[in-house]
Amino acid sequence: MTPLRKRMMEDLQLKGYAQATQQAYLQSVCKLARHYGKSPDQVSEEELRAYFLHLGQKERCSRGTLKIAISGIRFFFAVTLQRQWPVLGLLRAGKEKKLPVVLSSAEVRTLLGCVRAPVYRACLSTIYACGLRIGEGVAVQVADVDGERKFLRVRGKGNKVRQVPLSEPTLESLRAFWKLHRCPPWLFPARLQPRSGKDEGHVDICNLRQAFNAALLESGIKKEATVHSLRHSYATHLLEAGVQLRLIQEVLGHRNPATTAIYTHLTAEVRAQIVNPLQALTQNL
């Protein structure tokens, strides 16, 4: 490990970034170094400007990829190298006005019914039933389940902890799954029967995604859904059931209310409010 990489890692740790964020930021700086074939601290401001034009115009990176690259490289130059270059203030990933994919309640049941492996089915069911991100879902520990108060303790983005309510059916299914392996600390371990009693970590995110994609294909659902669509569906279904937007924001762990407000565009109730006026407007066209 180079002294420069070690310094950036320490800076990220001091700032309190999550492990996954640290790795993403470090990788973005490594990609910059590979692009120019030299140490990243030797990259000039003009080269940095040209690099981001290349990412946007030549590689046509998605907003998410570009956002991580900007955040990681800006951190490296502004914090680790203490360079206050004007170009760092210009960098923006832009906004994507794209509505998330939402599955109906029936589609969620159909899809989860097509998941074969018990550990994947239990994990994906919990992600939907609690509105979790995929990283939060796989990392649930046995100690996080408060059966008495019916809450799940969730360690979210930025190491922020929140409590998510557990329904009785979800709590019972988690208890039943726990009895299959009894392998602490993870509720969804990588192996239900670990070798030599060793902790082999939680279920792998990539494997969970593959299980979801296989179930989606088998279910015949034509929507371009991902595991994160379960979280979107959870929020939308709560809103349709009359749960206040502010409460949904707390459960999802959103800092900005505007992030949660997107679900008001997706609910059947909102669409229903438009139907009758629209019919009146277009009746005699």
C-alpha positions as a Markdown table, in Angstrom:
| # | Residue | x | y | z |
|---|---|---|---|---|
| 1 | Met | 0.0 | 0.0 | 0.0 |
| 2 | Thr | 1.4 | 3.4 | -1.0 |
| 3 | Pro | 1.7 | 6.2 | 1.6 |
| 4 | Leu | -0.8 | 8.3 | -0.4 |
| 5 | Arg | -3.4 | 5.6 | -0.4 |
| 6 | Lys | -2.9 | 5.0 | 3.3 |
| 7 | Arg | -3.3 | 8.7 | 3.9 |
| 8 | Met | -6.6 | 8.9 | 2.0 |
| 9 | Met | -7.9 | 5.8 | 3.8 |
| 10 | Glu | -7.1 | 7.4 | 7.2 |
| 11 | Asp | -8.8 | 10.6 | 6.1 |
| 12 | Leu | -11.9 | 8.7 | 5.1 |
| 13 | Gln | -11.9 | 6.9 | 8.4 |
| 14 | Leu | -11.5 | 10.1 | 10.4 |
| 15 | Lys | -14.5 | 11.5 | 8.5 |
| 16 | Gly | -16.6 | 8.5 | 9.5 |
| 17 | Tyr | -17.4 | 7.2 | 6.0 |
| 18 | Ala | -18.8 | 3.6 | 5.8 |
| 19 | Gln | -16.5 | 0.9 | 4.6 |
| 20 | Ala | -18.3 | 0.5 | 1.2 |
| 21 | Thr | -18.0 | 4.3 | 0.6 |
| 22 | Gln | -14.3 | 4.2 | 1.4 |
| 23 | Gln | -13.7 | 1.5 | -1.1 |
| 24 | Ala | -15.7 | 3.3 | -3.8 |
| 25 | Tyr | -13.8 | 6.5 | -3.3 |
| 26 | Leu | -10.5 | 4.8 | -3.4 |
| 27 | Gln | -11.4 | 3.0 | -6.6 |
| 28 | Ser | -12.4 | 6.2 | -8.2 |
| 29 | Val | -9.0 | 7.7 | -7.5 |
| 30 | Cys | -7.3 | 4.5 | -8.8 |
| 31 | Lys | -9.2 | 4.8 | -12.0 |
| 32 | Leu | -8.0 | 8.3 | -12.5 |
| 33 | Ala | -4.4 | 7.2 | -11.9 |
| 34 | Arg | -4.8 | 4.4 | -14.5 |
| 35 | His | -6.3 | 6.8 | -17.0 |
| 36 | Tyr | -3.2 | 9.0 | -17.0 |
| 37 | Gly | -0.7 | 6.3 | -16.1 |
| 38 | Lys | 0.8 | 8.2 | -13.1 |
| 39 | Ser | 0.3 | 8.8 | -9.4 |
| 40 | Pro | -2.9 | 10.7 | -8.9 |
| 41 | Asp | -1.1 | 13.5 | -6.9 |
| 42 | Gln | 0.7 | 14.3 | -10.2 |
| 43 | Val | -2.5 | 15.0 | -12.1 |
| 44 | Ser | -2.9 | 18.6 | -12.9 |
| 45 | Glu | -6.1 | 20.7 | -12.6 |
| 46 | Glu | -6.4 | 20.8 | -16.4 |
| 47 | Glu | -6.0 | 17.1 | -16.7 |
| 48 | Leu | -8.7 | 16.6 | -14.0 |
| 49 | Arg | -11.0 | 18.8 | -16.0 |
| 50 | Ala | -10.3 | 16.8 | -19.2 |
| 51 | Tyr | -10.9 | 13.5 | -17.3 |
| 52 | Phe | -14.4 | 14.4 | -16.2 |
| 53 | Leu | -15.3 | 15.6 | -19.7 |
| 54 | His | -14.0 | 12.2 | -20.9 |
| 55 | Leu | -16.2 | 10.4 | -18.4 |
| 56 | Gly | -19.3 | 12.3 | -19.4 |
| 57 | Gln | -18.8 | 12.6 | -23.2 |
| 58 | Lys | -16.8 | 9.5 | -24.1 |
| 59 | Glu | -17.6 | 6.9 | -21.6 |
| 60 | Arg | -21.1 | 8.2 | -21.0 |
| 61 | Cys | -21.1 | 7.2 | -17.4 |
| 62 | Ser | -24.4 | 6.9 | -15.6 |
| 63 | Arg | -25.3 | 9.6 | -13.0 |
| 64 | Gly | -24.5 | 7.2 | -10.1 |
| 65 | Thr | -21.1 | 6.2 | -11.4 |
| 66 | Leu | -20.3 | 9.9 | -12.1 |
| 67 | Lys | -21.5 | 10.9 | -8.7 |
| 68 | Ile | -19.2 | 8.4 | -7.0 |
| 69 | Ala | -16.2 | 9.5 | -9.2 |
| 70 | Ile | -16.8 | 13.2 | -8.4 |
| 71 | Ser | -17.2 | 12.6 | -4.7 |
| 72 | Gly | -14.1 | 10.3 | -4.4 |
| 73 | Ile | -11.8 | 12.5 | -6.5 |
| 74 | Arg | -13.0 | 15.7 | -4.9 |
| 75 | Phe | -12.3 | 14.2 | -1.4 |
| 76 | Phe | -8.8 | 13.1 | -2.5 |
| 77 | Phe | -7.7 | 16.5 | -3.9 |
| 78 | Ala | -9.6 | 18.8 | -1.4 |
| 79 | Val | -9.1 | 16.8 | 1.8 |
| 80 | Thr | -6.1 | 14.5 | 1.4 |
| 81 | Leu | -4.0 | 16.8 | -0.8 |
| 82 | Gln | -5.5 | 20.1 | 0.5 |
| 83 | Arg | -5.8 | 21.5 | -3.1 |
| 84 | Gln | -8.6 | 24.0 | -3.4 |
| 85 | Trp | -8.9 | 24.0 | -7.2 |
| 86 | Pro | -11.7 | 25.9 | -8.8 |
| 87 | Val | -12.6 | 22.9 | -11.0 |
| 88 | Leu | -13.5 | 20.9 | -7.9 |
| 89 | Gly | -16.4 | 23.3 | -7.4 |
| 90 | Leu | -17.6 | 22.9 | -11.0 |
| 91 | Leu | -18.1 | 19.2 | -10.9 |
| 92 | Arg | -21.7 | 18.0 | -10.9 |
| 93 | Ala | -23.3 | 14.7 | -11.8 |
| 94 | Gly | -26.5 | 16.3 | -13.0 |
| 95 | Lys | -30.0 | 15.1 | -12.2 |
| 96 | Glu | -31.9 | 12.2 | -13.6 |
| 97 | Lys | -35.6 | 12.6 | -13.6 |
| 98 | Lys | -36.4 | 8.9 | -13.6 |
| 99 | Leu | -39.2 | 7.3 | -11.6 |
| 100 | Pro | -38.2 | 4.1 | -9.7 |
| 101 | Val | -39.7 | 0.7 | -10.7 |
| 102 | Val | -42.5 | -0.3 | -8.4 |
| 103 | Leu | -44.0 | -3.8 | -8.1 |
| 104 | Ser | -47.5 | -4.4 | -7.1 |
| 105 | Ser | -48.2 | -6.4 | -3.9 |
| 106 | Ala | -49.2 | -9.4 | -6.1 |
| 107 | Glu | -46.0 | -9.1 | -8.1 |
| 108 | Val | -43.9 | -9.0 | -5.0 |
| 109 | Arg | -45.6 | -12.2 | -3.7 |
| 110 | Thr | -45.1 | -13.9 | -7.1 |
| 111 | Leu | -41.5 | -12.9 | -7.4 |
| 112 | Leu | -40.5 | -14.0 | -3.8 |
| 113 | Gly | -42.3 | -17.3 | -4.4 |
| 114 | Cys | -39.9 | -18.0 | -7.3 |
| 115 | Val | -36.8 | -17.6 | -5.0 |
| 116 | Arg | -35.6 | -21.1 | -4.4 |
| 117 | Ala | -32.8 | -20.9 | -1.7 |
| 118 | Pro | -34.3 | -20.3 | 1.8 |
| 119 | Val | -31.6 | -17.8 | 2.7 |
| 120 | Tyr | -32.2 | -15.6 | -0.3 |
| 121 | Arg | -36.0 | -15.9 | 0.0 |
| 122 | Ala | -35.8 | -14.9 | 3.7 |
| 123 | Cys | -33.4 | -12.0 | 3.0 |
| 124 | Leu | -35.3 | -10.6 | 0.1 |
| 125 | Ser | -38.6 | -10.9 | 2.0 |
| 126 | Thr | -37.1 | -8.9 | 4.9 |
| 127 | Ile | -35.8 | -6.3 | 2.5 |
| 128 | Tyr | -39.3 | -5.8 | 1.2 |
| 129 | Ala | -41.1 | -6.1 | 4.6 |
| 130 | Cys | -38.8 | -3.5 | 6.2 |
| 131 | Gly | -37.9 | -1.3 | 3.2 |
| 132 | Leu | -34.2 | -2.0 | 3.4 |
| 133 | Arg | -31.3 | -1.2 | 1.1 |
| 134 | Ile | -29.6 | -4.4 | -0.1 |
| 135 | Gly | -26.5 | -3.6 | 2.0 |
| 136 | Glu | -28.7 | -3.2 | 5.1 |
| 137 | Gly | -30.6 | -6.4 | 4.4 |
| 138 | Val | -27.6 | -8.8 | 4.0 |
| 139 | Ala | -26.0 | -7.3 | 7.2 |
| 140 | Val | -28.9 | -7.9 | 9.6 |
| 141 | Gln | -27.6 | -9.5 | 12.8 |
| 142 | Val | -29.6 | -11.7 | 15.2 |
| 143 | Ala | -29.1 | -9.1 | 17.9 |
| 144 | Asp | -30.8 | -6.5 | 15.7 |
| 145 | Val | -34.2 | -8.1 | 16.0 |
| 146 | Asp | -36.2 | -6.8 | 19.0 |
| 147 | Gly | -39.0 | -9.4 | 19.2 |
| 148 | Glu | -40.5 | -7.9 | 22.3 |
| 149 | Arg | -41.0 | -4.4 | 20.9 |
| 150 | Lys | -41.3 | -5.7 | 17.3 |
| 151 | Phe | -38.5 | -3.5 | 15.8 |
| 152 | Leu | -35.5 | -4.1 | 13.6 |
| 153 | Arg | -32.4 | -2.2 | 14.3 |
| 154 | Val | -30.8 | -1.1 | 11.0 |
| 155 | Arg | -27.4 | 0.3 | 10.4 |
| 156 | Gly | -27.9 | 2.5 | 7.3 |
| 157 | Lys | -25.9 | 4.8 | 5.1 |
| 158 | Gly | -23.3 | 7.0 | 6.9 |
| 159 | Asn | -23.3 | 4.5 | 9.9 |
| 160 | Lys | -26.7 | 6.0 | 10.9 |
| 161 | Val | -28.9 | 3.7 | 13.0 |
| 162 | Arg | -32.7 | 3.6 | 12.7 |
| 163 | Gln | -35.5 | 1.4 | 14.0 |
| 164 | Val | -37.9 | -0.2 | 11.6 |
| 165 | Pro | -41.2 | -1.7 | 12.7 |
| 166 | Leu | -41.6 | -5.5 | 12.3 |
| 167 | Ser | -45.0 | -7.0 | 11.5 |
| 168 | Glu | -46.0 | -10.2 | 13.3 |
| 169 | Pro | -45.7 | -12.4 | 10.1 |
| 170 | Thr | -42.2 | -11.0 | 9.4 |
| 171 | Leu | -41.1 | -11.6 | 12.9 |
| 172 | Glu | -42.4 | -15.2 | 12.9 |
| 173 | Ser | -40.7 | -15.9 | 9.5 |
| 174 | Leu | -37.4 | -14.5 | 10.9 |
| 175 | Arg | -37.7 | -16.7 | 13.9 |
| 176 | Ala | -38.4 | -19.7 | 11.8 |
| 177 | Phe | -35.4 | -19.0 | 9.5 |
| 178 | Trp | -33.1 | -18.5 | 12.5 |
| 179 | Lys | -34.0 | -22.0 | 13.7 |
| 180 | Leu | -32.7 | -23.4 | 10.4 |
| 181 | His | -29.1 | -22.4 | 11.1 |
| 182 | Arg | -28.7 | -20.8 | 14.6 |
| 183 | Cys | -25.4 | -19.4 | 13.4 |
| 184 | Pro | -24.7 | -16.0 | 15.0 |
| 185 | Pro | -24.0 | -13.2 | 14.5 |
| 186 | Trp | -25.7 | -13.0 | 11.1 |
| 187 | Leu | -29.4 | -13.6 | 10.5 |
| 188 | Phe | -28.6 | -14.4 | 6.8 |
| 189 | Pro | -25.2 | -16.2 | 6.9 |
| 190 | Ala | -23.2 | -17.0 | 3.8 |
| 191 | Arg | -23.5 | -20.7 | 4.8 |
| 192 | Leu | -26.3 | -22.2 | 6.8 |
| 193 | Gln | -23.9 | -24.8 | 8.1 |
| 194 | Pro | -20.5 | -23.1 | 8.4 |
| 195 | Arg | -17.4 | -25.3 | 8.3 |
| 196 | Ser | -15.7 | -25.8 | 11.7 |
| 197 | Gly | -18.1 | -23.3 | 13.3 |
| 198 | Lys | -16.3 | -20.3 | 11.8 |
| 199 | Asp | -18.0 | -17.1 | 11.0 |
| 200 | Glu | -18.0 | -16.9 | 7.2 |
| 201 | Gly | -19.8 | -13.6 | 7.0 |
| 202 | His | -23.2 | -12.7 | 5.8 |
| 203 | Val | -24.9 | -13.7 | 2.5 |
| 204 | Asp | -23.1 | -12.3 | -0.5 |
| 205 | Ile | -24.7 | -9.3 | -2.2 |
| 206 | Cys | -23.8 | -10.4 | -5.7 |
| 207 | Asn | -25.4 | -13.9 | -5.1 |
| 208 | Leu | -28.5 | -12.2 | -3.7 |
| 209 | Arg | -28.8 | -10.1 | -6.8 |
| 210 | Gln | -28.4 | -13.2 | -9.0 |
| 211 | Ala | -31.1 | -15.0 | -7.1 |
| 212 | Phe | -33.5 | -12.0 | -7.5 |
| 213 | Asn | -32.8 | -11.8 | -11.2 |
| 214 | Ala | -33.4 | -15.5 | -11.7 |
| 215 | Ala | -36.7 | -15.2 | -9.8 |
| 216 | Leu | -37.8 | -12.2 | -11.8 |
| 217 | Leu | -37.1 | -14.1 | -15.0 |
| 218 | Glu | -39.1 | -17.1 | -13.8 |
| 219 | Ser | -42.0 | -15.0 | -12.5 |
| 220 | Gly | -42.7 | -13.6 | -16.0 |
| 221 | Ile | -42.8 | -10.0 | -14.6 |
| 222 | Lys | -41.7 | -7.7 | -17.5 |
| 223 | Lys | -40.7 | -4.7 | -15.3 |
| 224 | Glu | -37.0 | -3.8 | -15.2 |
| 225 | Ala | -36.9 | -4.4 | -11.4 |
| 226 | Thr | -33.9 | -4.8 | -9.1 |
| 227 | Val | -33.5 | -5.7 | -5.5 |
| 228 | His | -33.9 | -2.0 | -4.7 |
| 229 | Ser | -37.3 | -2.1 | -6.3 |
| 230 | Leu | -38.5 | -4.0 | -3.2 |
| 231 | Arg | -37.7 | -0.9 | -1.1 |
| 232 | His | -39.5 | 1.4 | -3.6 |
| 233 | Ser | -42.5 | -0.9 | -3.5 |
| 234 | Tyr | -42.5 | -1.0 | 0.3 |
| 235 | Ala | -42.6 | 2.8 | 0.5 |
| 236 | Thr | -45.3 | 3.1 | -2.3 |
| 237 | His | -47.5 | 0.4 | -0.7 |
| 238 | Leu | -47.3 | 2.2 | 2.7 |
| 239 | Leu | -48.3 | 5.5 | 1.1 |
| 240 | Glu | -51.2 | 3.8 | -0.6 |
| 241 | Ala | -52.3 | 2.4 | 2.8 |
| 242 | Gly | -52.5 | 5.9 | 4.2 |
| 243 | Val | -49.2 | 6.1 | 6.2 |
| 244 | Gln | -48.0 | 9.6 | 6.5 |
| 245 | Leu | -45.0 | 10.6 | 4.3 |
| 246 | Arg | -43.1 | 11.9 | 7.3 |
| 247 | Leu | -43.3 | 8.5 | 8.9 |
| 248 | Ile | -42.2 | 6.7 | 5.7 |
| 249 | Gln | -39.2 | 9.1 | 5.6 |
| 250 | Glu | -38.1 | 8.1 | 9.1 |
| 251 | Val | -38.5 | 4.4 | 8.4 |
| 252 | Leu | -36.5 | 4.6 | 5.1 |
| 253 | Gly | -33.8 | 6.7 | 6.7 |
| 254 | His | -34.1 | 9.6 | 4.2 |
| 255 | Arg | -32.5 | 12.8 | 5.4 |
| 256 | Asn | -34.2 | 14.9 | 2.7 |
| 257 | Pro | -38.1 | 14.8 | 2.6 |
| 258 | Ala | -37.9 | 15.5 | -1.2 |
| 259 | Thr | -36.3 | 12.0 | -1.6 |
| 260 | Thr | -39.4 | 10.4 | -0.1 |
| 261 | Ala | -41.8 | 12.7 | -1.9 |
| 262 | Ile | -41.1 | 10.9 | -5.2 |
| 263 | Tyr | -43.4 | 8.1 | -4.0 |
| 264 | Thr | -46.4 | 10.5 | -4.2 |
| 265 | His | -46.0 | 10.2 | -8.0 |
| 266 | Leu | -46.3 | 6.5 | -8.0 |
| 267 | Thr | -49.3 | 5.7 | -5.8 |
| 268 | Ala | -52.6 | 4.4 | -7.1 |
| 269 | Glu | -54.5 | 6.9 | -4.9 |
| 270 | Val | -52.8 | 9.8 | -6.6 |
| 271 | Arg | -53.5 | 8.4 | -10.1 |
| 272 | Ala | -57.2 | 7.8 | -9.1 |
| 273 | Gln | -57.6 | 11.5 | -8.1 |
| 274 | Ile | -56.7 | 12.4 | -11.7 |
| 275 | Val | -58.9 | 9.9 | -13.6 |
| 276 | Asn | -62.4 | 11.6 | -13.2 |
| 277 | Pro | -61.2 | 15.1 | -14.0 |
| 278 | Leu | -59.3 | 13.8 | -16.9 |
| 279 | Gln | -62.3 | 11.9 | -18.2 |
| 280 | Ala | -64.4 | 15.1 | -18.0 |
| 281 | Leu | -61.7 | 17.1 | -19.9 |
| 282 | Thr | -61.5 | 14.6 | -22.7 |
| 283 | Gln | -65.0 | 13.3 | -23.0 |
| 284 | Asn | -66.1 | 15.1 | -26.2 |
| 285 | Leu | -62.8 | 15.5 | -27.9 |
